[in-house]
Amino acid sequence: MKNRNPVVEQSKMQLSSLGKIESRTQFGGYALTVEKVTFAYINEDALYLRASEALQMYHAKRALEPLVYSKRGMPVQLNYYKVDAMLWQDPEQLLRLSASSLRAAQNEMATRTVTLRLKDLPNLSLRMEMMLHKVGISSVKLLCEMGSRQSWLKLRAMNKHIGLKTLFSLEGAISGHHQAALPVATREALSEWYVKTLHLDPKVEHF
């Protein structure tokens, strides 16, 4: 069994009223999501909330540390702010700000799914967009609701040559990753599901 991250567990417990909080590895840390909408990150055992109107107002009164990670040796600041010790000790305030972060992320996703076409997502070409349309998946919103596995099954039913790489591409399109940059745990889980679904030999490498 993999070791559980204590900050992930603490965050899930303290923010449980937001809904079912899932965690996945990302950028060397963890993304926290509710219904696949990311509202917080955990990096180096610290919780960072997505920027929102309420969080910006709080930040104006008490400066919070932004989330910074290194990209090709250069520091990149993300629109997330660290939950410090004082905020952890104020659970009502923490929950209020976390709820605001979640709403902001949900609003952004709603806008994004309305304006974006499938071909605009990572990994998806115009040809893939047309294939998805043929199986009834005609929008980004539908793809996200369906999920990578069910979407892949629909494509596979239409074309038996659809393989594991397409499954990775769909997952990356939904989560915002290039398929080659999917977290290792995600790739492993999808590969295991792929092998079981097609009743393949797990000892053989598949593509």
C-alpha positions as CSV (number, residue, x, y, z in Angstrom):
1,M,0.0,0.0,0.0
2,K,1.3,3.5,-0.9
3,N,2.0,5.8,2.0
4,R,-0.6,8.4,2.5
5,N,0.3,12.1,2.5
6,P,-0.7,13.5,5.9
7,V,-1.5,17.0,4.4
8,V,-3.7,15.4,1.7
9,E,-5.6,13.4,4.4
10,Q,-5.9,16.5,6.7
11,S,-7.2,18.6,3.8
12,K,-9.8,16.0,2.8
13,M,-11.0,15.7,6.3
14,Q,-11.2,19.5,7.1
15,L,-12.8,20.4,3.7
16,S,-15.1,17.4,3.4
17,S,-18.2,19.5,3.4
18,L,-17.2,20.8,-0.1
19,G,-18.0,17.4,-1.5
20,K,-16.0,14.2,-2.3
21,I,-12.4,15.4,-2.5
22,E,-10.2,13.3,-4.8
23,S,-6.4,13.7,-5.0
24,R,-4.0,12.9,-7.8
25,T,-0.3,13.3,-8.3
26,Q,0.7,16.4,-10.3
27,F,3.8,18.6,-10.7
28,G,5.5,16.5,-8.0
29,G,2.7,17.2,-5.5
30,Y,-1.0,16.6,-5.4
31,A,-4.0,18.2,-7.0
32,L,-7.2,18.3,-5.0
33,T,-10.4,18.0,-7.0
34,V,-14.2,17.9,-6.4
35,E,-16.0,16.3,-9.4
36,K,-12.8,16.6,-11.4
37,V,-12.5,20.3,-10.8
38,T,-9.1,21.3,-9.3
39,F,-9.3,23.9,-6.6
40,A,-6.2,23.3,-4.5
41,Y,-2.6,21.9,-4.7
42,I,-0.4,20.3,-2.1
43,N,3.3,21.0,-2.7
44,E,6.1,20.1,-0.3
45,D,3.5,19.3,2.4
46,A,1.8,22.7,2.1
47,L,-1.8,23.3,0.9
48,Y,-2.3,26.0,-1.7
49,L,-5.8,27.3,-2.7
50,R,-6.7,28.5,-6.1
51,A,-7.1,32.3,-6.4
52,S,-10.6,33.6,-6.0
53,E,-12.3,36.9,-5.2
54,A,-12.6,36.0,-1.5
55,L,-9.0,34.7,-1.3
56,Q,-7.7,37.9,-3.0
57,M,-9.4,40.0,-0.4
58,Y,-7.9,37.9,2.4
59,H,-4.5,38.0,0.7
60,A,-4.7,41.8,0.6
61,K,-5.0,41.9,4.4
62,R,-2.5,39.1,5.1
63,A,0.0,38.4,2.4
64,L,0.0,34.7,1.5
65,E,2.9,33.0,-0.2
66,P,2.2,32.1,-3.9
67,L,2.9,28.7,-5.3
68,V,6.1,28.7,-7.3
69,Y,7.6,25.8,-9.2
70,S,10.6,25.4,-11.5
71,K,10.1,25.0,-15.2
72,R,13.3,24.4,-17.2
73,G,15.2,26.0,-14.4
74,M,13.0,29.1,-14.3
75,P,10.6,30.0,-11.4
76,V,7.0,30.0,-12.5
77,Q,4.3,31.5,-10.2
78,L,0.9,29.8,-10.2
79,N,-2.4,31.4,-9.2
80,Y,-2.5,29.5,-5.9
81,Y,-1.7,30.7,-2.4
82,K,-0.4,28.9,0.6
83,V,-2.6,28.1,3.6
84,D,-0.4,29.2,6.5
85,A,-0.5,28.1,10.2
86,M,-2.9,30.9,11.2
87,L,-5.4,30.0,8.5
88,W,-5.2,26.3,9.4
89,Q,-6.2,27.3,13.0
90,D,-9.3,29.1,11.7
91,P,-11.3,26.2,10.1
92,E,-14.4,28.3,9.3
93,Q,-12.3,30.8,7.4
94,L,-10.3,28.1,5.7
95,L,-13.6,26.4,4.6
96,R,-15.0,29.6,3.3
97,L,-12.0,30.4,1.3
98,S,-11.7,26.9,0.0
99,A,-15.4,27.0,-1.1
100,S,-14.6,30.3,-2.9
101,S,-11.7,28.6,-4.7
102,L,-13.8,25.7,-5.8
103,R,-16.5,28.0,-7.2
104,A,-13.9,30.0,-9.1
105,A,-12.5,26.8,-10.6
106,Q,-16.0,25.6,-11.5
107,N,-16.9,28.9,-13.1
108,E,-13.7,28.8,-15.2
109,M,-14.3,25.2,-16.3
110,A,-17.9,26.0,-17.3
111,T,-16.7,28.9,-19.4
112,R,-13.8,26.8,-20.9
113,T,-16.1,23.9,-21.8
114,V,-18.5,26.2,-23.6
115,T,-16.0,28.1,-25.6
116,L,-13.4,25.4,-26.4
117,R,-13.8,22.8,-29.2
118,L,-12.6,19.2,-28.7
119,K,-9.7,19.8,-31.1
120,D,-8.5,22.7,-28.9
121,L,-7.7,20.3,-26.0
122,P,-4.3,18.8,-25.5
123,N,-3.6,15.7,-27.7
124,L,-6.9,16.0,-29.7
125,S,-6.7,16.6,-33.5
126,L,-9.5,17.5,-35.8
127,R,-9.7,13.9,-36.9
128,M,-10.1,12.8,-33.2
129,E,-12.8,15.5,-32.8
130,M,-14.7,14.0,-35.8
131,M,-14.4,10.5,-34.4
132,L,-15.7,11.6,-31.0
133,H,-18.6,13.4,-32.7
134,K,-19.5,10.1,-34.5
135,V,-19.9,8.3,-31.1
136,G,-22.0,11.1,-29.6
137,I,-19.3,13.1,-27.8
138,S,-19.8,16.5,-29.3
139,S,-18.4,18.9,-26.7
140,V,-15.7,19.3,-24.1
141,K,-18.4,19.2,-21.4
142,L,-19.6,15.8,-22.6
143,L,-16.1,14.5,-22.8
144,C,-15.3,15.6,-19.2
145,E,-18.6,14.1,-18.0
146,M,-18.0,10.8,-19.8
147,G,-14.4,10.5,-18.7
148,S,-11.5,9.0,-20.6
149,R,-12.4,5.3,-20.1
150,Q,-16.0,5.4,-21.2
151,S,-15.1,7.7,-24.1
152,W,-12.4,5.3,-25.2
153,L,-14.9,2.4,-25.0
154,K,-17.2,4.2,-27.4
155,L,-14.3,4.9,-29.8
156,R,-13.1,1.3,-29.5
157,A,-16.6,0.0,-30.4
158,M,-16.4,2.0,-33.6
159,N,-12.7,1.3,-34.4
160,K,-10.9,-1.8,-33.1
161,H,-7.5,-0.2,-33.9
162,I,-8.0,2.3,-31.1
163,G,-5.3,1.6,-28.5
164,L,-3.7,2.6,-25.2
165,K,-2.1,5.7,-26.6
166,T,-5.6,7.1,-27.4
167,L,-6.7,6.3,-23.9
168,F,-3.8,8.3,-22.6
169,S,-4.6,11.1,-25.0
170,L,-8.2,11.3,-23.8
171,E,-7.1,11.4,-20.2
172,G,-4.6,14.1,-20.9
173,A,-7.2,16.1,-22.8
174,I,-9.5,16.1,-19.8
175,S,-6.9,16.8,-17.2
176,G,-4.9,19.3,-19.3
177,H,-1.8,17.3,-19.9
178,H,0.1,16.2,-23.0
179,Q,-0.4,12.4,-23.0
180,A,3.4,11.8,-22.5
181,A,3.3,14.0,-19.4
182,L,0.6,12.1,-17.5
183,P,1.5,11.3,-13.9
184,V,3.0,7.8,-13.6
185,A,0.2,6.6,-11.2
186,T,-2.4,7.7,-13.8
187,R,-0.6,5.9,-16.6
188,E,-0.3,2.8,-14.6
189,A,-4.0,2.8,-13.5
190,L,-5.1,3.3,-17.1
191,S,-2.7,0.6,-18.4
192,E,-4.0,-1.9,-15.9
193,W,-7.6,-1.1,-16.8
194,Y,-6.8,-1.4,-20.5
195,V,-5.2,-4.8,-20.1
196,K,-8.1,-6.1,-18.0
197,T,-10.8,-4.6,-20.3
198,L,-9.3,-6.3,-23.4
199,H,-8.2,-9.5,-21.5
200,L,-4.6,-9.0,-22.6
201,D,-1.4,-10.6,-21.3
202,P,-0.2,-8.2,-18.6
203,K,3.4,-9.4,-19.2
204,V,3.4,-7.9,-22.8
205,E,3.9,-4.2,-23.3
206,H,1.0,-2.6,-25.1
207,F,0.6,0.6,-27.1
